[in-house]
């Protein structure tokens, strides 16, 4: 009991010196593909993220099967033919966020640099976005292009005009302190 009270006291006195860590309370990851024959969009609300505000470390995981499409056939082709989601069930990002000041509330520009893994391929990326800090928590938002070929996602020539070579990805993570 004495040990528990000591730990509680240490946390109460020195708690402010521990890193501020946040986990996502809600998320939205979407992509938009504009091609000559058809625009394709999908949304995913099942992603999760962690952010250490002191070090700037940020990571997120996006379950591929969580993407929802307008047409069920698009969703089936996306999972089975292009993303091979049984073989590659997640897309991930691990990196560092910089250019922000958590003591400042409101919106501010930030840059994330790190490793993005999609379809089993890992690439170094730099993503510019916005960090919004308020008393209710944090929100991170970004839009960035993904070149499908960079991640070894094959587009059959039969549907080449239906799917863009570059898709626009949007992410939004709402965080709560942990």
Helices and strands as residue ranges (DSSP letters): H 2-14, G 15-17, E 21-34, E 39-44, E 48-52, E 57-63, G 64-66, E 68-69, H 72-77, I 78-82, E 90-98, E 106-118, E 121-134, E 137-147, G 148-151, G 157-159, E 166-177
